[in-house]
Amino acid sequence: MGRGLPVCQEMHQRIIQQFENVPKRQIGRILGISPSTVHNIIKRFKESGQISVRKG
């Protein structure tokens, strides 16, 4: 299965703003993306300390 559409910078910011208070599944449901995408974005943020969109 291929990758879906890339998630924009604004969406990354919204995820990071919510992740300390809202479960990943709920963030995904609210924003219309999969919980695994939310998890991966949060993981990259914790590792790098930056909100960055992957080049693809």
mmCIF entry with sequence, helices, sheets and N, C-alpha, C, O atoms, coordinates in Angstrom:
data_MODEL
# 
_entry.id   MODEL 
# 
_entity.id                         1 
_entity.type                       polymer 
_entity.pdbx_number_of_molecules   1 
# 
_entity_poly.entity_id                      1 
_entity_poly.type                           'polypeptide(L)' 
_entity_poly.nstd_linkage                   no 
_entity_poly.nstd_monomer                   no 
_entity_poly.pdbx_seq_one_letter_code       MGRGLPVCQEMHQRIIQQFENVPKRQIGRILGISPSTVHNIIKRFKESGQISVRKG 
_entity_poly.pdbx_seq_one_letter_code_can   MGRGLPVCQEMHQRIIQQFENVPKRQIGRILGISPSTVHNIIKRFKESGQISVRKG 
_entity_poly.pdbx_strand_id                 A 
# 
loop_
_entity_poly_seq.entity_id 
_entity_poly_seq.num 
_entity_poly_seq.mon_id 
_entity_poly_seq.hetero 
1 1  MET n 
1 2  GLY n 
1 3  ARG n 
1 4  GLY n 
1 5  LEU n 
1 6  PRO n 
1 7  VAL n 
1 8  CYS n 
1 9  GLN n 
1 10 GLU n 
1 11 MET n 
1 12 HIS n 
1 13 GLN n 
1 14 ARG n 
1 15 ILE n 
1 16 ILE n 
1 17 GLN n 
1 18 GLN n 
1 19 PHE n 
1 20 GLU n 
1 21 ASN n 
1 22 VAL n 
1 23 PRO n 
1 24 LYS n 
1 25 ARG n 
1 26 GLN n 
1 27 ILE n 
1 28 GLY n 
1 29 ARG n 
1 30 ILE n 
1 31 LEU n 
1 32 GLY n 
1 33 ILE n 
1 34 SER n 
1 35 PRO n 
1 36 SER n 
1 37 THR n 
1 38 VAL n 
1 39 HIS n 
1 40 ASN n 
1 41 ILE n 
1 42 ILE n 
1 43 LYS n 
1 44 ARG n 
1 45 PHE n 
1 46 LYS n 
1 47 GLU n 
1 48 SER n 
1 49 GLY n 
1 50 GLN n 
1 51 ILE n 
1 52 SER n 
1 53 VAL n 
1 54 ARG n 
1 55 LYS n 
1 56 GLY n 
# 
_struct_asym.id          A 
_struct_asym.entity_id   1 
# 
loop_
_struct_conf.conf_type_id 
_struct_conf.id 
_struct_conf.pdbx_PDB_helix_id 
_struct_conf.beg_label_comp_id 
_struct_conf.beg_label_asym_id 
_struct_conf.beg_label_seq_id 
_struct_conf.pdbx_beg_PDB_ins_code 
_struct_conf.end_label_comp_id 
_struct_conf.end_label_asym_id 
_struct_conf.end_label_seq_id 
_struct_conf.pdbx_end_PDB_ins_code 
_struct_conf.beg_auth_comp_id 
_struct_conf.beg_auth_asym_id 
_struct_conf.beg_auth_seq_id 
_struct_conf.end_auth_comp_id 
_struct_conf.end_auth_asym_id 
_struct_conf.end_auth_seq_id 
_struct_conf.pdbx_PDB_helix_class 
_struct_conf.details 
_struct_conf.pdbx_PDB_helix_length 
HELX_P HELX_P1 AA1 GLN A 9  ? GLN A 18 ? GLN A 9  GLN A 18 1 ? 10 
HELX_P HELX_P2 AA2 LYS A 24 ? LEU A 31 ? LYS A 24 LEU A 31 1 ? 8  
HELX_P HELX_P3 AA3 PRO A 35 ? SER A 48 ? PRO A 35 SER A 48 1 ? 14 
# 
_struct_conf_type.id          HELX_P 
_struct_conf_type.criteria    ? 
_struct_conf_type.reference   ? 
# 
loop_
_atom_site.group_PDB 
_atom_site.id 
_atom_site.type_symbol 
_atom_site.label_atom_id 
_atom_site.label_alt_id 
_atom_site.label_comp_id 
_atom_site.label_asym_id 
_atom_site.label_entity_id 
_atom_site.label_seq_id 
_atom_site.pdbx_PDB_ins_code 
_atom_site.Cartn_x 
_atom_site.Cartn_y 
_atom_site.Cartn_z 
_atom_site.occupancy 
_atom_site.B_iso_or_equiv 
_atom_site.pdbx_formal_charge 
_atom_site.auth_seq_id 
_atom_site.auth_comp_id 
_atom_site.auth_asym_id 
_atom_site.auth_atom_id 
_atom_site.pdbx_PDB_model_num 
ATOM 1   N N  . MET A 1 1  ? 0.846   -1.163 0.000  1.00 0.00 ? 1  MET A N  1 
ATOM 2   C CA . MET A 1 1  ? 0.000   0.000  0.000  1.00 0.00 ? 1  MET A CA 1 
ATOM 3   C C  . MET A 1 1  ? 0.895   1.231  0.000  1.00 0.00 ? 1  MET A C  1 
ATOM 4   O O  . MET A 1 1  ? 1.881   1.285  0.735  1.00 0.00 ? 1  MET A O  1 
ATOM 5   N N  . GLY A 1 2  ? 0.556   2.221  -0.822 1.00 0.00 ? 2  GLY A N  1 
ATOM 6   C CA . GLY A 1 2  ? 1.350   3.435  -0.941 1.00 0.00 ? 2  GLY A CA 1 
ATOM 7   C C  . GLY A 1 2  ? 1.021   4.444  0.136  1.00 0.00 ? 2  GLY A C  1 
ATOM 8   O O  . GLY A 1 2  ? 0.103   4.265  0.937  1.00 0.00 ? 2  GLY A O  1 
ATOM 9   N N  . ARG A 1 3  ? 1.788   5.490  0.129  1.00 0.00 ? 3  ARG A N  1 
ATOM 10  C CA . ARG A 1 3  ? 1.557   6.567  1.094  1.00 0.00 ? 3  ARG A CA 1 
ATOM 11  C C  . ARG A 1 3  ? 0.356   7.402  0.660  1.00 0.00 ? 3  ARG A C  1 
ATOM 12  O O  . ARG A 1 3  ? 0.037   7.494  -0.525 1.00 0.00 ? 3  ARG A O  1 
ATOM 13  N N  . GLY A 1 4  ? -0.290  7.998  1.633  1.00 0.00 ? 4  GLY A N  1 
ATOM 14  C CA . GLY A 1 4  ? -1.398  8.891  1.339  1.00 0.00 ? 4  GLY A CA 1 
ATOM 15  C C  . GLY A 1 4  ? -0.878  10.283 1.022  1.00 0.00 ? 4  GLY A C  1 
ATOM 16  O O  . GLY A 1 4  ? 0.302   10.468 0.722  1.00 0.00 ? 4  GLY A O  1 
ATOM 17  N N  . LEU A 1 5  ? -1.757  11.239 1.092  1.00 0.00 ? 5  LEU A N  1 
ATOM 18  C CA . LEU A 1 5  ? -1.371  12.620 0.839  1.00 0.00 ? 5  LEU A CA 1 
ATOM 19  C C  . LEU A 1 5  ? -0.515  13.145 1.990  1.00 0.00 ? 5  LEU A C  1 
ATOM 20  O O  . LEU A 1 5  ? -0.723  12.758 3.140  1.00 0.00 ? 5  LEU A O  1 
ATOM 21  N N  . PRO A 1 6  ? 0.442   14.019 1.692  1.00 0.00 ? 6  PRO A N  1 
ATOM 22  C CA . PRO A 1 6  ? 1.271   14.574 2.768  1.00 0.00 ? 6  PRO A CA 1 
ATOM 23  C C  . PRO A 1 6  ? 0.441   15.475 3.689  1.00 0.00 ? 6  PRO A C  1 
ATOM 24  O O  . PRO A 1 6  ? -0.543  16.084 3.270  1.00 0.00 ? 6  PRO A O  1 
ATOM 25  N N  . VAL A 1 7  ? 0.861   15.538 4.936  1.00 0.00 ? 7  VAL A N  1 
ATOM 26  C CA . VAL A 1 7  ? 0.181   16.363 5.929  1.00 0.00 ? 7  VAL A CA 1 
ATOM 27  C C  . VAL A 1 7  ? 0.893   17.715 5.978  1.00 0.00 ? 7  VAL A C  1 
ATOM 28  O O  . VAL A 1 7  ? 2.115   17.765 6.123  1.00 0.00 ? 7  VAL A O  1 
ATOM 29  N N  . CYS A 1 8  ? 0.145   18.801 5.858  1.00 0.00 ? 8  CYS A N  1 
ATOM 30  C CA . CYS A 1 8  ? 0.736   20.142 5.763  1.00 0.00 ? 8  CYS A CA 1 
ATOM 31  C C  . CYS A 1 8  ? 1.291   20.622 7.110  1.00 0.00 ? 8  CYS A C  1 
ATOM 32  O O  . CYS A 1 8  ? 0.994   20.059 8.163  1.00 0.00 ? 8  CYS A O  1 
ATOM 33  N N  . GLN A 1 9  ? 2.093   21.662 7.040  1.00 0.00 ? 9  GLN A N  1 
ATOM 34  C CA . GLN A 1 9  ? 2.733   22.257 8.223  1.00 0.00 ? 9  GLN A CA 1 
ATOM 35  C C  . GLN A 1 9  ? 1.698   22.688 9.261  1.00 0.00 ? 9  GLN A C  1 
ATOM 36  O O  . GLN A 1 9  ? 1.899   22.489 10.459 1.00 0.00 ? 9  GLN A O  1 
ATOM 37  N N  . GLU A 1 10 ? 0.604   23.270 8.809  1.00 0.00 ? 10 GLU A N  1 
ATOM 38  C CA . GLU A 1 10 ? -0.445  23.726 9.730  1.00 0.00 ? 10 GLU A CA 1 
ATOM 39  C C  . GLU A 1 10 ? -1.034  22.550 10.515 1.00 0.00 ? 10 GLU A C  1 
ATOM 40  O O  . GLU A 1 10 ? -1.301  22.668 11.711 1.00 0.00 ? 10 GLU A O  1 
ATOM 41  N N  . MET A 1 11 ? -1.231  21.427 9.840  1.00 0.00 ? 11 MET A N  1 
ATOM 42  C CA . MET A 1 11 ? -1.774  20.239 10.498 1.00 0.00 ? 11 MET A CA 1 
ATOM 43  C C  . MET A 1 11 ? -0.780  19.716 11.545 1.00 0.00 ? 11 MET A C  1 
ATOM 44  O O  . MET A 1 11 ? -1.181  19.308 12.635 1.00 0.00 ? 11 MET A O  1 
ATOM 45  N N  . HIS A 1 12 ? 0.509   19.731 11.211 1.00 0.00 ? 12 HIS A N  1 
ATOM 46  C CA . HIS A 1 12 ? 1.541   19.322 12.172 1.00 0.00 ? 12 HIS A CA 1 
ATOM 47  C C  . HIS A 1 12 ? 1.450   20.185 13.432 1.00 0.00 ? 12 HIS A C  1 
ATOM 48  O O  . HIS A 1 12 ? 1.507   19.666 14.546 1.00 0.00 ? 12 HIS A O  1 
ATOM 49  N N  . GLN A 1 13 ? 1.311   21.481 13.258 1.00 0.00 ? 13 GLN A N  1 
ATOM 50  C CA . GLN A 1 13 ? 1.224   22.396 14.394 1.00 0.00 ? 13 GLN A CA 1 
ATOM 51  C C  . GLN A 1 13 ? 0.001   22.099 15.252 1.00 0.00 ? 13 GLN A C  1 
ATOM 52  O O  . GLN A 1 13 ? 0.085   22.124 16.479 1.00 0.00 ? 13 GLN A O  1 
ATOM 53  N N  . ARG A 1 14 ? -1.118  21.820 14.625 1.00 0.00 ? 14 ARG A N  1 
ATOM 54  C CA . ARG A 1 14 ? -2.346  21.512 15.373 1.00 0.00 ? 14 ARG A CA 1 
ATOM 55  C C  . ARG A 1 14 ? -2.182  20.225 16.180 1.00 0.00 ? 14 ARG A C  1 
ATOM 56  O O  . ARG A 1 14 ? -2.647  20.137 17.316 1.00 0.00 ? 14 ARG A O  1 
ATOM 57  N N  . ILE A 1 15 ? -1.523  19.235 15.592 1.00 0.00 ? 15 ILE A N  1 
ATOM 58  C CA . ILE A 1 15 ? -1.288  17.965 16.291 1.00 0.00 ? 15 ILE A CA 1 
ATOM 59  C C  . ILE A 1 15 ? -0.409  18.196 17.510 1.00 0.00 ? 15 ILE A C  1 
ATOM 60  O O  . ILE A 1 15 ? -0.723  17.722 18.602 1.00 0.00 ? 15 ILE A O  1 
ATOM 61  N N  . ILE A 1 16 ? 0.690   18.920 17.332 1.00 0.00 ? 16 ILE A N  1 
ATOM 62  C CA . ILE A 1 16 ? 1.627   19.161 18.422 1.00 0.00 ? 16 ILE A CA 1 
ATOM 63  C C  . ILE A 1 16 ? 0.968   19.970 19.541 1.00 0.00 ? 16 ILE A C  1 
ATOM 64  O O  . ILE A 1 16 ? 1.238   19.722 20.717 1.00 0.00 ? 16 ILE A O  1 
ATOM 65  N N  . GLN A 1 17 ? 0.120   20.921 19.198 1.00 0.00 ? 17 GLN A N  1 
ATOM 66  C CA . GLN A 1 17 ? -0.567  21.731 20.211 1.00 0.00 ? 17 GLN A CA 1 
ATOM 67  C C  . GLN A 1 17 ? -1.495  20.880 21.071 1.00 0.00 ? 17 GLN A C  1 
ATOM 68  O O  . GLN A 1 17 ? -1.703  21.189 22.244 1.00 0.00 ? 17 GLN A O  1 
ATOM 69  N N  . GLN A 1 18 ? -2.053  19.820 20.509 1.00 0.00 ? 18 GLN A N  1 
ATOM 70  C CA . GLN A 1 18 ? -3.052  19.024 21.216 1.00 0.00 ? 18 GLN A CA 1 
ATOM 71  C C  . GLN A 1 18 ? -2.499  17.782 21.901 1.00 0.00 ? 18 GLN A C  1 
ATOM 72  O O  . GLN A 1 18 ? -3.173  17.219 22.765 1.00 0.00 ? 18 GLN A O  1 
ATOM 73  N N  . PHE A 1 19 ? -1.285  17.329 21.544 1.00 0.00 ? 19 PHE A N  1 
ATOM 74  C CA . PHE A 1 19 ? -0.895  15.978 21.927 1.00 0.00 ? 19 PHE A CA 1 
ATOM 75  C C  . PHE A 1 19 ? -0.710  15.752 23.422 1.00 0.00 ? 19 PHE A C  1 
ATOM 76  O O  . PHE A 1 19 ? -0.774  14.604 23.861 1.00 0.00 ? 19 PHE A O  1 
ATOM 77  N N  . GLU A 1 20 ? -0.485  16.786 24.224 1.00 0.00 ? 20 GLU A N  1 
ATOM 78  C CA . GLU A 1 20 ? -0.309  16.567 25.660 1.00 0.00 ? 20 GLU A CA 1 
ATOM 79  C C  . GLU A 1 20 ? -1.636  16.373 26.384 1.00 0.00 ? 20 GLU A C  1 
ATOM 80  O O  . GLU A 1 20 ? -1.669  15.782 27.463 1.00 0.00 ? 20 GLU A O  1 
ATOM 81  N N  . ASN A 1 21 ? -2.721  16.857 25.811 1.00 0.00 ? 21 ASN A N  1 
ATOM 82  C CA . ASN A 1 21 ? -4.015  16.809 26.492 1.00 0.00 ? 21 ASN A CA 1 
ATOM 83  C C  . ASN A 1 21 ? -5.046  15.903 25.834 1.00 0.00 ? 21 ASN A C  1 
ATOM 84  O O  . ASN A 1 21 ? -6.062  15.575 26.447 1.00 0.00 ? 21 ASN A O  1 
ATOM 85  N N  . VAL A 1 22 ? -4.799  15.497 24.603 1.00 0.00 ? 22 VAL A N  1 
ATOM 86  C CA . VAL A 1 22 ? -5.799  14.750 23.845 1.00 0.00 ? 22 VAL A CA 1 
ATOM 87  C C  . VAL A 1 22 ? -5.179  13.445 23.343 1.00 0.00 ? 22 VAL A C  1 
ATOM 88  O O  . VAL A 1 22 ? -4.061  13.459 22.829 1.00 0.00 ? 22 VAL A O  1 
ATOM 89  N N  . PRO A 1 23 ? -5.885  12.314 23.481 1.00 0.00 ? 23 PRO A N  1 
ATOM 90  C CA . PRO A 1 23 ? -5.362  11.044 22.967 1.00 0.00 ? 23 PRO A CA 1 
ATOM 91  C C  . PRO A 1 23 ? -5.137  11.082 21.452 1.00 0.00 ? 23 PRO A C  1 
ATOM 92  O O  . PRO A 1 23 ? -5.842  11.783 20.727 1.00 0.00 ? 23 PRO A O  1 
ATOM 93  N N  . LYS A 1 24 ? -4.152  10.321 20.992 1.00 0.00 ? 24 LYS A N  1 
ATOM 94  C CA . LYS A 1 24 ? -3.795  10.298 19.567 1.00 0.00 ? 24 LYS A CA 1 
ATOM 95  C C  . LYS A 1 24 ? -4.972  9.892  18.689 1.00 0.00 ? 24 LYS A C  1 
ATOM 96  O O  . LYS A 1 24 ? -5.173  10.463 17.618 1.00 0.00 ? 24 LYS A O  1 
ATOM 97  N N  . ARG A 1 25 ? -5.736  8.928  19.127 1.00 0.00 ? 25 ARG A N  1 
ATOM 98  C CA . ARG A 1 25 ? -6.900  8.496  18.330 1.00 0.00 ? 25 ARG A CA 1 
ATOM 99  C C  . ARG A 1 25 ? -7.904  9.628  18.159 1.00 0.00 ? 25 ARG A C  1 
ATOM 100 O O  . ARG A 1 25 ? -8.469  9.821  17.082 1.00 0.00 ? 25 ARG A O  1 
ATOM 101 N N  . GLN A 1 26 ? -8.112  10.369 19.237 1.00 0.00 ? 26 GLN A N  1 
ATOM 102 C CA . GLN A 1 26 ? -9.074  11.470 19.170 1.00 0.00 ? 26 GLN A CA 1 
ATOM 103 C C  . GLN A 1 26 ? -8.544  12.592 18.274 1.00 0.00 ? 26 GLN A C  1 
ATOM 104 O O  . GLN A 1 26 ? -9.310  13.183 17.513 1.00 0.00 ? 26 GLN A O  1 
ATOM 105 N N  . ILE A 1 27 ? -7.248  12.892 18.354 1.00 0.00 ? 27 ILE A N  1 
ATOM 106 C CA . ILE A 1 27 ? -6.658  13.903 17.465 1.00 0.00 ? 27 ILE A CA 1 
ATOM 107 C C  . ILE A 1 27 ? -6.869  13.486 16.015 1.00 0.00 ? 27 ILE A C  1 
ATOM 108 O O  . ILE A 1 27 ? -7.279  14.294 15.182 1.00 0.00 ? 27 ILE A O  1 
ATOM 109 N N  . GLY A 1 28 ? -6.586  12.219 15.720 1.00 0.00 ? 28 GLY A N  1 
ATOM 110 C CA . GLY A 1 28 ? -6.773  11.713 14.364 1.00 0.00 ? 28 GLY A CA 1 
ATOM 111 C C  . GLY A 1 28 ? -8.208  11.838 13.897 1.00 0.00 ? 28 GLY A C  1 
ATOM 112 O O  . GLY A 1 28 ? -8.473  12.229 12.760 1.00 0.00 ? 28 GLY A O  1 
ATOM 113 N N  . ARG A 1 29 ? -9.129  11.503 14.781 1.00 0.00 ? 29 ARG A N  1 
ATOM 114 C CA . ARG A 1 29 ? -10.553 11.588 14.442 1.00 0.00 ? 29 ARG A CA 1 
ATOM 115 C C  . ARG A 1 29 ? -10.959 13.040 14.176 1.00 0.00 ? 29 ARG A C  1 
ATOM 116 O O  . ARG A 1 29 ? -11.672 13.322 13.213 1.00 0.00 ? 29 ARG A O  1 
ATOM 117 N N  . ILE A 1 30 ? -10.506 13.951 15.027 1.00 0.00 ? 30 ILE A N  1 
ATOM 118 C CA . ILE A 1 30 ? -10.849 15.373 14.883 1.00 0.00 ? 30 ILE A CA 1 
ATOM 119 C C  . ILE A 1 30 ? -10.311 15.933 13.575 1.00 0.00 ? 30 ILE A C  1 
ATOM 120 O O  . ILE A 1 30 ? -11.006 16.670 12.875 1.00 0.00 ? 30 ILE A O  1 
ATOM 121 N N  . LEU A 1 31 ? -9.062  15.579 13.244 1.00 0.00 ? 31 LEU A N  1 
ATOM 122 C CA . LEU A 1 31 ? -8.398  16.152 12.074 1.00 0.00 ? 31 LEU A CA 1 
ATOM 123 C C  . LEU A 1 31 ? -8.588  15.330 10.799 1.00 0.00 ? 31 LEU A C  1 
ATOM 124 O O  . LEU A 1 31 ? -8.200  15.764 9.715  1.00 0.00 ? 31 LEU A O  1 
ATOM 125 N N  . GLY A 1 32 ? -9.182  14.151 10.930 1.00 0.00 ? 32 GLY A N  1 
ATOM 126 C CA . GLY A 1 32 ? -9.450  13.327 9.755  1.00 0.00 ? 32 GLY A CA 1 
ATOM 127 C C  . GLY A 1 32 ? -8.224  12.616 9.209  1.00 0.00 ? 32 GLY A C  1 
ATOM 128 O O  . GLY A 1 32 ? -8.115  12.393 8.003  1.00 0.00 ? 32 GLY A O  1 
ATOM 129 N N  . ILE A 1 33 ? -7.291  12.254 10.105 1.00 0.00 ? 33 ILE A N  1 
ATOM 130 C CA . ILE A 1 33 ? -6.107  11.493 9.699  1.00 0.00 ? 33 ILE A CA 1 
ATOM 131 C C  . ILE A 1 33 ? -5.961  10.286 10.613 1.00 0.00 ? 33 ILE A C  1 
ATOM 132 O O  . ILE A 1 33 ? -6.598  10.222 11.664 1.00 0.00 ? 33 ILE A O  1 
ATOM 133 N N  . SER A 1 34 ? -5.130  9.334  10.221 1.00 0.00 ? 34 SER A N  1 
ATOM 134 C CA . SER A 1 34 ? -5.012  8.102  10.993 1.00 0.00 ? 34 SER A CA 1 
ATOM 135 C C  . SER A 1 34 ? -4.226  8.327  12.284 1.00 0.00 ? 34 SER A C  1 
ATOM 136 O O  . SER A 1 34 ? -3.351  9.192  12.338 1.00 0.00 ? 34 SER A O  1 
ATOM 137 N N  . PRO A 1 35 ? -4.541  7.545  13.326 1.00 0.00 ? 35 PRO A N  1 
ATOM 138 C CA . PRO A 1 35 ? -3.793  7.647  14.582 1.00 0.00 ? 35 PRO A CA 1 
ATOM 139 C C  . PRO A 1 35 ? -2.302  7.347  14.396 1.00 0.00 ? 35 PRO A C  1 
ATOM 140 O O  . PRO A 1 35 ? -1.465  7.910  15.101 1.00 0.00 ? 35 PRO A O  1 
ATOM 141 N N  . SER A 1 36 ? -1.971  6.468  13.457 1.00 0.00 ? 36 SER A N  1 
ATOM 142 C CA . SER A 1 36 ? -0.552  6.163  13.230 1.00 0.00 ? 36 SER A CA 1 
ATOM 143 C C  . SER A 1 36 ? 0.183   7.369  12.652 1.00 0.00 ? 36 SER A C  1 
ATOM 144 O O  . SER A 1 36 ? 1.356   7.582  12.960 1.00 0.00 ? 36 SER A O  1 
ATOM 145 N N  . THR A 1 37 ? -0.488  8.155  11.824 1.00 0.00 ? 37 THR A N  1 
ATOM 146 C CA . THR A 1 37 ? 0.115   9.387  11.304 1.00 0.00 ? 37 THR A CA 1 
ATOM 147 C C  . THR A 1 37 ? 0.347   10.368 12.446 1.00 0.00 ? 37 THR A C  1 
ATOM 148 O O  . THR A 1 37 ? 1.404   10.993 12.531 1.00 0.00 ? 37 THR A O  1 
ATOM 149 N N  . VAL A 1 38 ? -0.639  10.499 13.318 1.00 0.00 ? 38 VAL A N  1 
ATOM 150 C CA . VAL A 1 38 ? -0.501  11.369 14.489 1.00 0.00 ? 38 VAL A CA 1 
ATOM 151 C C  . VAL A 1 38 ? 0.682   10.899 15.332 1.00 0.00 ? 38 VAL A C  1 
ATOM 152 O O  . VAL A 1 38 ? 1.507   11.710 15.753 1.00 0.00 ? 38 VAL A O  1 
ATOM 153 N N  . HIS A 1 39 ? 0.767   9.600  15.576 1.00 0.00 ? 39 HIS A N  1 
ATOM 154 C CA . HIS A 1 39 ? 1.859   9.029  16.368 1.00 0.00 ? 39 HIS A CA 1 
ATOM 155 C C  . HIS A 1 39 ? 3.213   9.354  15.747 1.00 0.00 ? 39 HIS A C  1 
ATOM 156 O O  . HIS A 1 39 ? 4.133   9.774  16.449 1.00 0.00 ? 39 HIS A O  1 
ATOM 157 N N  . ASN A 1 40 ? 3.340   9.162  14.440 1.00 0.00 ? 40 ASN A N  1 
ATOM 158 C CA . ASN A 1 40 ? 4.618   9.405  13.766 1.00 0.00 ? 40 ASN A CA 1 
ATOM 159 C C  . ASN A 1 40 ? 5.020   10.877 13.819 1.00 0.00 ? 40 ASN A C  1 
ATOM 160 O O  . ASN A 1 40 ? 6.197   11.186 14.000 1.00 0.00 ? 40 ASN A O  1 
ATOM 161 N N  . ILE A 1 41 ? 4.075   11.772 13.666 1.00 0.00 ? 41 ILE A N  1 
ATOM 162 C CA . ILE A 1 41 ? 4.368   13.212 13.729 1.00 0.00 ? 41 ILE A CA 1 
ATOM 163 C C  . ILE A 1 41 ? 4.832   13.588 15.139 1.00 0.00 ? 41 ILE A C  1 
ATOM 164 O O  . ILE A 1 41 ? 5.796   14.337 15.294 1.00 0.00 ? 41 ILE A O  1 
ATOM 165 N N  . ILE A 1 42 ? 4.155   13.074 16.160 1.00 0.00 ? 42 ILE A N  1 
ATOM 166 C CA . ILE A 1 42 ? 4.540   13.359 17.545 1.00 0.00 ? 42 ILE A CA 1 
ATOM 167 C C  . ILE A 1 42 ? 5.910   12.761 17.848 1.00 0.00 ? 42 ILE A C  1 
ATOM 168 O O  . ILE A 1 42 ? 6.735   13.397 18.505 1.00 0.00 ? 42 ILE A O  1 
ATOM 169 N N  . LYS A 1 43 ? 6.155   11.551 17.375 1.00 0.00 ? 43 LYS A N  1 
ATOM 170 C CA . LYS A 1 43 ? 7.446   10.895 17.596 1.00 0.00 ? 43 LYS A CA 1 
ATOM 171 C C  . LYS A 1 43 ? 8.584   11.718 16.995 1.00 0.00 ? 43 LYS A C  1 
ATOM 172 O O  . LYS A 1 43 ? 9.602   11.942 17.650 1.00 0.00 ? 43 LYS A O  1 
ATOM 173 N N  . ARG A 1 44 ? 8.413   12.167 15.748 1.00 0.00 ? 44 ARG A N  1 
ATOM 174 C CA . ARG A 1 44 ? 9.455   12.990 15.114 1.00 0.00 ? 44 ARG A CA 1 
ATOM 175 C C  . ARG A 1 44 ? 9.649   14.308 15.856 1.00 0.00 ? 44 ARG A C  1 
ATOM 176 O O  . ARG A 1 44 ? 10.774  14.795 15.968 1.00 0.00 ? 44 ARG A O  1 
ATOM 177 N N  . PHE A 1 45 ? 8.555   14.892 16.367 1.00 0.00 ? 45 PHE A N  1 
ATOM 178 C CA . PHE A 1 45 ? 8.657   16.134 17.123 1.00 0.00 ? 45 PHE A CA 1 
ATOM 179 C C  . PHE A 1 45 ? 9.452   15.915 18.410 1.00 0.00 ? 45 PHE A C  1 
ATOM 180 O O  . PHE A 1 45 ? 10.310  16.729 18.752 1.00 0.00 ? 45 PHE A O  1 
ATOM 181 N N  . LYS A 1 46 ? 9.174   14.828 19.123 1.00 0.00 ? 46 LYS A N  1 
ATOM 182 C CA . LYS A 1 46 ? 9.895   14.540 20.365 1.00 0.00 ? 46 LYS A CA 1 
ATOM 183 C C  . LYS A 1 46 ? 11.381  14.295 20.106 1.00 0.00 ? 46 LYS A C  1 
ATOM 184 O O  . LYS A 1 46 ? 12.225  14.703 20.904 1.00 0.00 ? 46 LYS A O  1 
ATOM 185 N N  . GLU A 1 47 ? 11.702  13.632 18.999 1.00 0.00 ? 47 GLU A N  1 
ATOM 186 C CA . GLU A 1 47 ? 13.098  13.325 18.676 1.00 0.00 ? 47 GLU A CA 1 
ATOM 187 C C  . GLU A 1 47 ? 13.879  14.563 18.250 1.00 0.00 ? 47 GLU A C  1 
ATOM 188 O O  . GLU A 1 47 ? 15.029  14.740 18.652 1.00 0.00 ? 47 GLU A O  1 
ATOM 189 N N  . SER A 1 48 ? 13.264  15.418 17.442 1.00 0.00 ? 48 SER A N  1 
ATOM 190 C CA . SER A 1 48 ? 13.997  16.553 16.871 1.00 0.00 ? 48 SER A CA 1 
ATOM 191 C C  . SER A 1 48 ? 13.705  17.878 17.575 1.00 0.00 ? 48 SER A C  1 
ATOM 192 O O  . SER A 1 48 ? 14.511  18.806 17.508 1.00 0.00 ? 48 SER A O  1 
ATOM 193 N N  . GLY A 1 49 ? 12.559  17.969 18.247 1.00 0.00 ? 49 GLY A N  1 
ATOM 194 C CA . GLY A 1 49 ? 12.175  19.223 18.878 1.00 0.00 ? 49 GLY A CA 1 
ATOM 195 C C  . GLY A 1 49 ? 11.653  20.255 17.896 1.00 0.00 ? 49 GLY A C  1 
ATOM 196 O O  . GLY A 1 49 ? 11.428  21.409 18.261 1.00 0.00 ? 49 GLY A O  1 
ATOM 197 N N  . GLN A 1 50 ? 11.459  19.843 16.655 1.00 0.00 ? 50 GLN A N  1 
ATOM 198 C CA . GLN A 1 50 ? 10.993  20.760 15.619 1.00 0.00 ? 50 GLN A CA 1 
ATOM 199 C C  . GLN A 1 50 ? 9.731   20.218 14.966 1.00 0.00 ? 50 GLN A C  1 
ATOM 200 O O  . GLN A 1 50 ? 9.517   19.009 14.881 1.00 0.00 ? 50 GLN A O  1 
ATOM 201 N N  . ILE A 1 51 ? 8.905   21.144 14.510 1.00 0.00 ? 51 ILE A N  1 
ATOM 202 C CA . ILE A 1 51 ? 7.740   20.766 13.720 1.00 0.00 ? 51 ILE A CA 1 
ATOM 203 C C  . ILE A 1 51 ? 8.181   20.831 12.271 1.00 0.00 ? 51 ILE A C  1 
ATOM 204 O O  . ILE A 1 51 ? 8.340   21.914 11.708 1.00 0.00 ? 51 ILE A O  1 
ATOM 205 N N  . SER A 1 52 ? 8.376   19.675 11.676 1.00 0.00 ? 52 SER A N  1 
ATOM 206 C CA . SER A 1 52 ? 8.876   19.675 10.298 1.00 0.00 ? 52 SER A CA 1 
ATOM 207 C C  . SER A 1 52 ? 8.039   18.744 9.433  1.00 0.00 ? 52 SER A C  1 
ATOM 208 O O  . SER A 1 52 ? 7.562   17.702 9.884  1.00 0.00 ? 52 SER A O  1 
ATOM 209 N N  . VAL A 1 53 ? 7.879   19.144 8.199  1.00 0.00 ? 53 VAL A N  1 
ATOM 210 C CA . VAL A 1 53 ? 7.173   18.329 7.217  1.00 0.00 ? 53 VAL A CA 1 
ATOM 211 C C  . VAL A 1 53 ? 8.231   17.561 6.445  1.00 0.00 ? 53 VAL A C  1 
ATOM 212 O O  . VAL A 1 53 ? 9.188   18.143 5.935  1.00 0.00 ? 53 VAL A O  1 
ATOM 213 N N  . ARG A 1 54 ? 8.051   16.251 6.362  1.00 0.00 ? 54 ARG A N  1 
ATOM 214 C CA . ARG A 1 54 ? 9.016   15.420 5.636  1.00 0.00 ? 54 ARG A CA 1 
ATOM 215 C C  . ARG A 1 54 ? 8.970   15.718 4.155  1.00 0.00 ? 54 ARG A C  1 
ATOM 216 O O  . ARG A 1 54 ? 7.906   15.977 3.592  1.00 0.00 ? 54 ARG A O  1 
ATOM 217 N N  . LYS A 1 55 ? 10.122  15.681 3.535  1.00 0.00 ? 55 LYS A N  1 
ATOM 218 C CA . LYS A 1 55 ? 10.198  15.840 2.085  1.00 0.00 ? 55 LYS A CA 1 
ATOM 219 C C  . LYS A 1 55 ? 9.774   14.529 1.449  1.00 0.00 ? 55 LYS A C  1 
ATOM 220 O O  . LYS A 1 55 ? 10.164  13.460 1.918  1.00 0.00 ? 55 LYS A O  1 
ATOM 221 N N  . GLY A 1 56 ? 8.992   14.595 0.402  1.00 0.00 ? 56 GLY A N  1 
ATOM 222 C CA . GLY A 1 56 ? 8.533   13.359 -0.182 1.00 0.00 ? 56 GLY A CA 1 
ATOM 223 C C  . GLY A 1 56 ? 8.441   13.389 -1.596 1.00 0.00 ? 56 GLY A C  1 
ATOM 224 O O  . GLY A 1 56 ? 8.061   12.393 -2.212 1.00 0.00 ? 56 GLY A O  1 
# 
